[in-house]
Amino acid sequence: MSKPRRTRTILQLLVVLLTLAATGTAHASEQTLLHFNHGYGVLDRETADAIEHSAYLKDFANFQVRTTTGAGSEKWTGRYLMGRETYVELFGVGDVPGKDGDLGSAGLGVSVEHTGQLSTVVQRLHDAGIANPLEFLQTRDFGDGKPVPWFNGVFTTDQYDTFGAWGMEYREEYFADPRSNTSPAHYPGDISRNRYLPDDYRNHQMRDVTGIRIGITARDLGNTLPLLRAGGMTVRQLPTGAVAFDGMTTIRFDTVTADQVGLRQLDLALNQPTGTRHVEQLGHSTLTVGPGAHARWTFAIRD
């Protein structure tokens, strides 16, 4: 009896993805304010260390390991794979303060491309019944003890289990600081992801994140979807979770119990297609590159 139900679930997901692909581009260009910026996941130490010391990843992507100091002198150490407009942030257990550094914790940053658009998102949250969106300013300290405004942000709530999603609007002060190594504006009010990220992706295979799949609790999913809808993303709820699409990146959430949460999969676009298939084992994760212009990185679900 389980096989027919599984088949229906797969067919339902395919229909959703085809619908998103067919409608997402027009939707994104005309209405979408929030776009996938980056996602993060907290991995077991063996996997995090394998990623950090991988010679392959240094060739595959614009790859960095760095410690960042944010507001309130809070520090986190991440492994970054950066593309043209999107990036991935991977942590080991304890690399982020508090419960955000627990195994399976994850997060999602979605950002606007024009100055002032985040205020529209906040107003839409109010209109949707989110009475008290949690607005904040994130700063960055480049090491001299003088924090620079980095981005304005908004959460739908400060109550969460293991996953949080926030809207972002980069600050012009950050772009103006020469230490940010960002690009000049291409249009008035340009605070885009493309301007924020460096162009070194051109020297590697990875171009962008086109898909992310995360296991989260029902409460965290309920807190996340209003933000994505307020940002104009196409959102479809499924019996097993939800799928959101911003015109380029598909975000899939699986509703799971607290002991099964965490980053599950990344889909990556390459700068050029490859005619071969390469499989790289990185701790308890597997990165499969090619054939073609795509790569898929899967992460083991906790036992």
Contacts in CASP RR format, 6 or more apart in sequence:
PFRMAT RR
TARGET T0000
AUTHOR 0000-0000-0000
METHOD contacts of the structure
MODEL  1
MSKPRRTRTILQLLVVLLTLAATGTAHASEQTLLHFNHGYGVLDRETADA
IEHSAYLKDFANFQVRTTTGAGSEKWTGRYLMGRETYVELFGVGDVPGKD
GDLGSAGLGVSVEHTGQLSTVVQRLHDAGIANPLEFLQTRDFGDGKPVPW
FNGVFTTDQYDTFGAWGMEYREEYFADPRSNTSPAHYPGDISRNRYLPDD
YRNHQMRDVTGIRIGITARDLGNTLPLLRAGGMTVRQLPTGAVAFDGMTT
IRFDTVTADQVGLRQLDLALNQPTGTRHVEQLGHSTLTVGPGAHARWTFA
IRD
9 238 0 8 1.000
9 239 0 8 1.000
9 240 0 8 1.000
12 238 0 8 1.000
12 239 0 8 1.000
13 238 0 8 1.000
13 243 0 8 1.000
16 236 0 8 1.000
16 238 0 8 1.000
16 243 0 8 1.000
17 243 0 8 1.000
17 250 0 8 1.000
19 236 0 8 1.000
20 234 0 8 1.000
20 236 0 8 1.000
20 243 0 8 1.000
20 245 0 8 1.000
20 250 0 8 1.000
21 245 0 8 1.000
23 234 0 8 1.000
24 234 0 8 1.000
24 245 0 8 1.000
24 246 0 8 1.000
24 247 0 8 1.000
25 247 0 8 1.000
27 232 0 8 1.000
27 234 0 8 1.000
27 245 0 8 1.000
27 247 0 8 1.000
28 35 0 8 1.000
28 246 0 8 1.000
28 247 0 8 1.000
28 248 0 8 1.000
31 232 0 8 1.000
32 231 0 8 1.000
32 232 0 8 1.000
32 233 0 8 1.000
32 246 0 8 1.000
32 247 0 8 1.000
33 112 0 8 1.000
33 117 0 8 1.000
33 118 0 8 1.000
33 120 0 8 1.000
33 121 0 8 1.000
33 231 0 8 1.000
33 232 0 8 1.000
34 110 0 8 1.000
34 111 0 8 1.000
34 112 0 8 1.000
34 121 0 8 1.000
34 167 0 8 1.000
34 227 0 8 1.000
34 228 0 8 1.000
34 230 0 8 1.000
34 231 0 8 1.000
34 232 0 8 1.000
34 233 0 8 1.000
34 246 0 8 1.000
35 85 0 8 1.000
35 110 0 8 1.000
35 111 0 8 1.000
35 112 0 8 1.000
35 113 0 8 1.000
35 193 0 8 1.000
35 246 0 8 1.000
35 247 0 8 1.000
35 248 0 8 1.000
35 249 0 8 1.000
36 86 0 8 1.000
36 108 0 8 1.000
36 109 0 8 1.000
36 110 0 8 1.000
36 209 0 8 1.000
36 211 0 8 1.000
36 212 0 8 1.000
36 246 0 8 1.000
36 248 0 8 1.000
36 249 0 8 1.000
36 251 0 8 1.000
37 86 0 8 1.000
37 87 0 8 1.000
37 109 0 8 1.000
37 110 0 8 1.000
37 111 0 8 1.000
37 168 0 8 1.000
37 193 0 8 1.000
38 86 0 8 1.000
38 87 0 8 1.000
38 88 0 8 1.000
38 89 0 8 1.000
38 108 0 8 1.000
38 109 0 8 1.000
38 209 0 8 1.000
39 87 0 8 1.000
39 88 0 8 1.000
39 89 0 8 1.000
39 106 0 8 1.000
39 107 0 8 1.000
39 108 0 8 1.000
39 109 0 8 1.000
39 209 0 8 1.000
39 212 0 8 1.000
40 88 0 8 1.000
40 89 0 8 1.000
40 90 0 8 1.000
40 91 0 8 1.000
40 106 0 8 1.000
40 107 0 8 1.000
40 108 0 8 1.000
40 263 0 8 1.000
41 89 0 8 1.000
41 90 0 8 1.000
41 91 0 8 1.000
41 104 0 8 1.000
41 105 0 8 1.000
41 106 0 8 1.000
41 107 0 8 1.000
41 214 0 8 1.000
41 262 0 8 1.000
41 263 0 8 1.000
42 91 0 8 1.000
42 92 0 8 1.000
42 93 0 8 1.000
42 94 0 8 1.000
42 95 0 8 1.000
42 96 0 8 1.000
42 100 0 8 1.000
42 101 0 8 1.000
42 102 0 8 1.000
42 103 0 8 1.000
42 104 0 8 1.000
42 105 0 8 1.000
42 106 0 8 1.000
42 262 0 8 1.000
42 263 0 8 1.000
43 51 0 8 1.000
43 90 0 8 1.000
43 91 0 8 1.000
43 92 0 8 1.000
43 93 0 8 1.000
43 103 0 8 1.000
43 104 0 8 1.000
43 263 0 8 1.000
43 284 0 8 1.000
43 285 0 8 1.000
43 299 0 8 1.000
44 92 0 8 1.000
44 93 0 8 1.000
44 103 0 8 1.000
44 284 0 8 1.000
45 92 0 8 1.000
45 93 0 8 1.000
46 283 0 8 1.000
46 284 0 8 1.000
47 92 0 8 1.000
47 282 0 8 1.000
47 283 0 8 1.000
47 284 0 8 1.000
47 285 0 8 1.000
47 299 0 8 1.000
47 300 0 8 1.000
48 79 0 8 1.000
48 90 0 8 1.000
48 91 0 8 1.000
48 92 0 8 1.000
48 93 0 8 1.000
48 95 0 8 1.000
50 282 0 8 1.000
50 283 0 8 1.000
50 285 0 8 1.000
51 57 0 8 1.000
51 79 0 8 1.000
51 90 0 8 1.000
51 282 0 8 1.000
51 283 0 8 1.000
51 285 0 8 1.000
52 65 0 8 1.000
52 79 0 8 1.000
54 280 0 8 1.000
54 282 0 8 1.000
56 280 0 8 1.000
56 287 0 8 1.000
57 63 0 8 1.000
57 81 0 8 1.000
57 280 0 8 1.000
57 282 0 8 1.000
57 287 0 8 1.000
59 204 0 8 1.000
59 205 0 8 1.000
60 81 0 8 1.000
60 204 0 8 1.000
60 205 0 8 1.000
60 206 0 8 1.000
60 280 0 8 1.000
60 287 0 8 1.000
60 289 0 8 1.000
60 295 0 8 1.000
61 81 0 8 1.000
61 82 0 8 1.000
61 83 0 8 1.000
61 201 0 8 1.000
61 204 0 8 1.000
61 205 0 8 1.000
61 206 0 8 1.000
62 81 0 8 1.000
62 82 0 8 1.000
62 83 0 8 1.000
62 198 0 8 1.000
62 200 0 8 1.000
62 201 0 8 1.000
62 203 0 8 1.000
62 204 0 8 1.000
62 206 0 8 1.000
63 79 0 8 1.000
63 80 0 8 1.000
63 81 0 8 1.000
63 82 0 8 1.000
63 204 0 8 1.000
64 79 0 8 1.000
64 80 0 8 1.000
64 82 0 8 1.000
65 77 0 8 1.000
65 78 0 8 1.000
65 79 0 8 1.000
65 80 0 8 1.000
66 77 0 8 1.000
66 78 0 8 1.000
66 80 0 8 1.000
67 75 0 8 1.000
67 76 0 8 1.000
67 77 0 8 1.000
67 78 0 8 1.000
68 75 0 8 1.000
68 76 0 8 1.000
68 77 0 8 1.000
68 78 0 8 1.000
68 140 0 8 1.000
69 75 0 8 1.000
69 140 0 8 1.000
69 141 0 8 1.000
69 143 0 8 1.000
69 147 0 8 1.000
70 138 0 8 1.000
70 139 0 8 1.000
70 140 0 8 1.000
70 141 0 8 1.000
70 147 0 8 1.000
70 150 0 8 1.000
71 136 0 8 1.000
71 137 0 8 1.000
71 138 0 8 1.000
71 139 0 8 1.000
71 147 0 8 1.000
72 139 0 8 1.000
73 141 0 8 1.000
74 97 0 8 1.000
75 97 0 8 1.000
76 91 0 8 1.000
76 95 0 8 1.000
76 96 0 8 1.000
76 97 0 8 1.000
77 91 0 8 1.000
77 95 0 8 1.000
78 89 0 8 1.000
78 90 0 8 1.000
78 91 0 8 1.000
78 92 0 8 1.000
78 95 0 8 1.000
79 89 0 8 1.000
79 90 0 8 1.000
79 91 0 8 1.000
80 87 0 8 1.000
80 88 0 8 1.000
80 89 0 8 1.000
80 90 0 8 1.000
81 87 0 8 1.000
81 88 0 8 1.000
81 90 0 8 1.000
81 206 0 8 1.000
82 197 0 8 1.000
82 198 0 8 1.000
82 200 0 8 1.000
82 201 0 8 1.000
83 197 0 8 1.000
83 201 0 8 1.000
83 206 0 8 1.000
83 207 0 8 1.000
83 208 0 8 1.000
83 209 0 8 1.000
84 194 0 8 1.000
84 197 0 8 1.000
84 199 0 8 1.000
84 201 0 8 1.000
84 207 0 8 1.000
84 208 0 8 1.000
85 192 0 8 1.000
85 193 0 8 1.000
85 194 0 8 1.000
85 197 0 8 1.000
85 208 0 8 1.000
85 248 0 8 1.000
86 193 0 8 1.000
86 197 0 8 1.000
86 208 0 8 1.000
86 209 0 8 1.000
86 248 0 8 1.000
86 249 0 8 1.000
87 197 0 8 1.000
87 209 0 8 1.000
88 209 0 8 1.000
88 266 0 8 1.000
90 263 0 8 1.000
91 101 0 8 1.000
92 101 0 8 1.000
93 101 0 8 1.000
93 102 0 8 1.000
93 103 0 8 1.000
94 101 0 8 1.000
94 102 0 8 1.000
95 101 0 8 1.000
96 105 0 8 1.000
99 105 0 8 1.000
99 162 0 8 1.000
102 162 0 8 1.000
103 302 0 8 1.000
104 162 0 8 1.000
104 261 0 8 1.000
104 262 0 8 1.000
104 263 0 8 1.000
104 302 0 8 1.000
105 162 0 8 1.000
105 163 0 8 1.000
105 261 0 8 1.000
105 262 0 8 1.000
106 162 0 8 1.000
106 163 0 8 1.000
106 164 0 8 1.000
106 214 0 8 1.000
106 215 0 8 1.000
106 216 0 8 1.000
106 261 0 8 1.000
106 262 0 8 1.000
106 263 0 8 1.000
107 163 0 8 1.000
107 164 0 8 1.000
107 165 0 8 1.000
107 214 0 8 1.000
108 163 0 8 1.000
108 164 0 8 1.000
108 165 0 8 1.000
108 166 0 8 1.000
108 212 0 8 1.000
108 214 0 8 1.000
108 224 0 8 1.000
108 251 0 8 1.000
109 165 0 8 1.000
109 166 0 8 1.000
109 167 0 8 1.000
109 168 0 8 1.000
110 165 0 8 1.000
110 166 0 8 1.000
110 167 0 8 1.000
110 168 0 8 1.000
110 227 0 8 1.000
110 228 0 8 1.000
110 231 0 8 1.000
110 233 0 8 1.000
110 246 0 8 1.000
111 151 0 8 1.000
111 167 0 8 1.000
111 168 0 8 1.000
111 169 0 8 1.000
111 170 0 8 1.000
111 193 0 8 1.000
112 118 0 8 1.000
112 121 0 8 1.000
112 167 0 8 1.000
112 168 0 8 1.000
112 169 0 8 1.000
112 191 0 8 1.000
113 190 0 8 1.000
113 191 0 8 1.000
113 192 0 8 1.000
113 193 0 8 1.000
114 189 0 8 1.000
114 190 0 8 1.000
114 191 0 8 1.000
115 169 0 8 1.000
115 172 0 8 1.000
115 189 0 8 1.000
115 191 0 8 1.000
116 169 0 8 1.000
117 169 0 8 1.000
118 152 0 8 1.000
118 153 0 8 1.000
118 154 0 8 1.000
118 167 0 8 1.000
118 168 0 8 1.000
118 169 0 8 1.000
121 154 0 8 1.000
121 167 0 8 1.000
121 227 0 8 1.000
121 230 0 8 1.000
121 231 0 8 1.000
122 133 0 8 1.000
122 135 0 8 1.000
122 154 0 8 1.000
122 230 0 8 1.000
124 229 0 8 1.000
124 230 0 8 1.000
124 231 0 8 1.000
125 133 0 8 1.000
125 154 0 8 1.000
125 156 0 8 1.000
125 226 0 8 1.000
125 227 0 8 1.000
125 230 0 8 1.000
126 133 0 8 1.000
128 226 0 8 1.000
128 229 0 8 1.000
128 230 0 8 1.000
130 156 0 8 1.000
130 157 0 8 1.000
130 226 0 8 1.000
130 230 0 8 1.000
133 154 0 8 1.000
133 155 0 8 1.000
133 156 0 8 1.000
134 154 0 8 1.000
134 155 0 8 1.000
134 156 0 8 1.000
134 157 0 8 1.000
134 158 0 8 1.000
135 152 0 8 1.000
135 153 0 8 1.000
135 154 0 8 1.000
136 152 0 8 1.000
136 153 0 8 1.000
136 154 0 8 1.000
136 155 0 8 1.000
137 149 0 8 1.000
137 150 0 8 1.000
137 151 0 8 1.000
137 152 0 8 1.000
137 153 0 8 1.000
138 150 0 8 1.000
138 151 0 8 1.000
138 152 0 8 1.000
138 153 0 8 1.000
139 147 0 8 1.000
139 148 0 8 1.000
139 149 0 8 1.000
139 150 0 8 1.000
140 147 0 8 1.000
140 148 0 8 1.000
140 150 0 8 1.000
140 174 0 8 1.000
141 147 0 8 1.000
141 148 0 8 1.000
142 148 0 8 1.000
142 177 0 8 1.000
142 179 0 8 1.000
148 173 0 8 1.000
148 174 0 8 1.000
148 177 0 8 1.000
148 179 0 8 1.000
148 180 0 8 1.000
149 171 0 8 1.000
149 173 0 8 1.000
149 174 0 8 1.000
150 170 0 8 1.000
150 171 0 8 1.000
150 174 0 8 1.000
151 168 0 8 1.000
151 169 0 8 1.000
151 170 0 8 1.000
151 171 0 8 1.000
151 174 0 8 1.000
152 168 0 8 1.000
152 169 0 8 1.000
152 171 0 8 1.000
153 166 0 8 1.000
153 167 0 8 1.000
153 168 0 8 1.000
153 169 0 8 1.000
154 166 0 8 1.000
154 167 0 8 1.000
154 227 0 8 1.000
155 164 0 8 1.000
155 165 0 8 1.000
155 166 0 8 1.000
155 167 0 8 1.000
155 227 0 8 1.000
156 165 0 8 1.000
156 223 0 8 1.000
156 224 0 8 1.000
156 226 0 8 1.000
156 227 0 8 1.000
157 223 0 8 1.000
159 219 0 8 1.000
159 223 0 8 1.000
160 219 0 8 1.000
160 220 0 8 1.000
160 223 0 8 1.000
161 216 0 8 1.000
161 217 0 8 1.000
161 219 0 8 1.000
161 220 0 8 1.000
161 258 0 8 1.000
161 261 0 8 1.000
162 216 0 8 1.000
162 217 0 8 1.000
162 220 0 8 1.000
162 258 0 8 1.000
162 261 0 8 1.000
162 262 0 8 1.000
163 214 0 8 1.000
163 215 0 8 1.000
163 216 0 8 1.000
163 217 0 8 1.000
163 220 0 8 1.000
163 224 0 8 1.000
163 261 0 8 1.000
163 262 0 8 1.000
164 220 0 8 1.000
164 223 0 8 1.000
164 224 0 8 1.000
165 223 0 8 1.000
165 224 0 8 1.000
165 227 0 8 1.000
165 228 0 8 1.000
166 227 0 8 1.000
167 227 0 8 1.000
169 191 0 8 1.000
170 191 0 8 1.000
170 196 0 8 1.000
171 191 0 8 1.000
172 189 0 8 1.000
172 191 0 8 1.000
174 180 0 8 1.000
174 182 0 8 1.000
175 182 0 8 1.000
175 185 0 8 1.000
175 191 0 8 1.000
175 195 0 8 1.000
175 196 0 8 1.000
181 198 0 8 1.000
182 195 0 8 1.000
182 196 0 8 1.000
183 194 0 8 1.000
183 195 0 8 1.000
183 199 0 8 1.000
184 195 0 8 1.000
185 195 0 8 1.000
186 192 0 8 1.000
186 194 0 8 1.000
186 195 0 8 1.000
201 207 0 8 1.000
201 271 0 8 1.000
202 271 0 8 1.000
204 271 0 8 1.000
205 270 0 8 1.000
205 271 0 8 1.000
205 272 0 8 1.000
205 274 0 8 1.000
205 289 0 8 1.000
205 295 0 8 1.000
206 268 0 8 1.000
206 269 0 8 1.000
206 270 0 8 1.000
206 271 0 8 1.000
206 295 0 8 1.000
207 268 0 8 1.000
207 269 0 8 1.000
207 270 0 8 1.000
207 271 0 8 1.000
208 248 0 8 1.000
208 249 0 8 1.000
208 268 0 8 1.000
208 269 0 8 1.000
209 249 0 8 1.000
209 266 0 8 1.000
209 267 0 8 1.000
209 268 0 8 1.000
209 269 0 8 1.000
210 248 0 8 1.000
210 249 0 8 1.000
210 250 0 8 1.000
210 267 0 8 1.000
210 268 0 8 1.000
210 269 0 8 1.000
210 294 0 8 1.000
211 249 0 8 1.000
211 250 0 8 1.000
211 251 0 8 1.000
211 252 0 8 1.000
211 265 0 8 1.000
211 266 0 8 1.000
211 267 0 8 1.000
211 268 0 8 1.000
212 249 0 8 1.000
212 250 0 8 1.000
212 251 0 8 1.000
212 252 0 8 1.000
212 263 0 8 1.000
212 265 0 8 1.000
212 266 0 8 1.000
212 267 0 8 1.000
213 252 0 8 1.000
213 253 0 8 1.000
213 254 0 8 1.000
213 263 0 8 1.000
213 264 0 8 1.000
213 265 0 8 1.000
213 266 0 8 1.000
214 251 0 8 1.000
214 252 0 8 1.000
214 253 0 8 1.000
214 254 0 8 1.000
214 261 0 8 1.000
214 262 0 8 1.000
214 263 0 8 1.000
214 264 0 8 1.000
215 253 0 8 1.000
215 254 0 8 1.000
215 255 0 8 1.000
215 256 0 8 1.000
215 260 0 8 1.000
215 261 0 8 1.000
215 262 0 8 1.000
215 263 0 8 1.000
215 264 0 8 1.000
216 224 0 8 1.000
216 253 0 8 1.000
216 254 0 8 1.000
216 255 0 8 1.000
216 256 0 8 1.000
216 261 0 8 1.000
216 262 0 8 1.000
217 255 0 8 1.000
217 256 0 8 1.000
217 257 0 8 1.000
217 258 0 8 1.000
217 261 0 8 1.000
218 255 0 8 1.000
221 241 0 8 1.000
221 242 0 8 1.000
221 253 0 8 1.000
221 255 0 8 1.000
224 253 0 8 1.000
225 235 0 8 1.000
225 237 0 8 1.000
225 242 0 8 1.000
225 244 0 8 1.000
228 235 0 8 1.000
228 244 0 8 1.000
228 251 0 8 1.000
229 235 0 8 1.000
233 244 0 8 1.000
233 245 0 8 1.000
233 246 0 8 1.000
233 251 0 8 1.000
234 244 0 8 1.000
234 245 0 8 1.000
234 246 0 8 1.000
234 247 0 8 1.000
235 242 0 8 1.000
235 243 0 8 1.000
235 244 0 8 1.000
236 242 0 8 1.000
236 243 0 8 1.000
236 244 0 8 1.000
240 254 0 8 1.000
240 255 0 8 1.000
241 252 0 8 1.000
241 253 0 8 1.000
241 254 0 8 1.000
241 255 0 8 1.000
242 252 0 8 1.000
242 253 0 8 1.000
243 250 0 8 1.000
243 251 0 8 1.000
243 252 0 8 1.000
243 253 0 8 1.000
244 250 0 8 1.000
244 251 0 8 1.000
244 253 0 8 1.000
245 251 0 8 1.000
250 267 0 8 1.000
252 265 0 8 1.000
254 264 0 8 1.000
259 302 0 8 1.000
260 301 0 8 1.000
260 302 0 8 1.000
262 299 0 8 1.000
262 302 0 8 1.000
263 299 0 8 1.000
264 298 0 8 1.000
264 299 0 8 1.000
264 301 0 8 1.000
265 296 0 8 1.000
265 297 0 8 1.000
265 298 0 8 1.000
265 299 0 8 1.000
266 296 0 8 1.000
266 297 0 8 1.000
267 294 0 8 1.000
267 295 0 8 1.000
267 296 0 8 1.000
267 297 0 8 1.000
268 294 0 8 1.000
268 295 0 8 1.000
268 296 0 8 1.000
268 297 0 8 1.000
269 293 0 8 1.000
269 294 0 8 1.000
270 289 0 8 1.000
270 290 0 8 1.000
270 292 0 8 1.000
270 293 0 8 1.000
270 294 0 8 1.000
270 295 0 8 1.000
271 293 0 8 1.000
272 293 0 8 1.000
273 290 0 8 1.000
273 291 0 8 1.000
273 292 0 8 1.000
273 293 0 8 1.000
274 289 0 8 1.000
274 290 0 8 1.000
274 291 0 8 1.000
274 292 0 8 1.000
274 293 0 8 1.000
275 290 0 8 1.000
275 291 0 8 1.000
275 292 0 8 1.000
276 290 0 8 1.000
276 291 0 8 1.000
277 288 0 8 1.000
277 289 0 8 1.000
277 290 0 8 1.000
277 291 0 8 1.000
278 288 0 8 1.000
278 289 0 8 1.000
278 290 0 8 1.000
279 286 0 8 1.000
279 287 0 8 1.000
279 288 0 8 1.000
279 289 0 8 1.000
280 286 0 8 1.000
280 287 0 8 1.000
280 288 0 8 1.000
280 289 0 8 1.000
284 299 0 8 1.000
284 300 0 8 1.000
285 297 0 8 1.000
285 298 0 8 1.000
285 299 0 8 1.000
285 300 0 8 1.000
286 297 0 8 1.000
286 298 0 8 1.000
287 295 0 8 1.000
287 296 0 8 1.000
287 297 0 8 1.000
288 295 0 8 1.000
288 296 0 8 1.000
288 297 0 8 1.000
288 298 0 8 1.000
289 295 0 8 1.000
END
